[in-house]
Amino acid sequence: MSALSGETEETSEFATATATAIATATAYASAYTGGVQLPEVLSFREFRAGLAAALRRVQEPGAEPVFVGAHRRAEAVVLSVERYQELVAAAGRREAVGEALASVRAEGLEPSPEGLVRLEAVAEGRLSTAEAREHVLSRYRR
């Protein structure tokens, strides 16, 4: 037994083995999830008790949504209206680009690599449809 810590060698070995097992499990979990951090899930009781704080938290710039569920399994998500509108707009852009691409391909055509890059930029919101149209039209004005 160590005079300073009050630990036996067995306790120390157990602590070391436990720490190693936790580190290994964390590494496997990280590898299994592709290194993606899983969201924290609040229980319904925790969410009810901290409702005001949770609502303030999702309103902060760049805030992540709050997940709520029973037994730490996400069953609901709380996010700001702004973030919700961003997600809806992004889904709409992706759908519109998918339909445009399908229409072009239905005609037996394939967009150029440059055109595909432009469509991807529109789908991601980095380029508006007006800007993409202007890029295409500028090629024919020269």
Secondary structure, 3 states (H helix, E strand, C coil): CCCCCCCCHHHHHHHHHHHHHHHHHHHHHHHHCCCCCCCCEECHHHHHHCHHHHHHHHHCCCCCCEEECHHHCCCEEECCHHHHHHHHHHHHHHHHHHHHHHHHHHCCCCCCHHHHHHHHHHHHCCCCHHHHHHHHHHHHHC
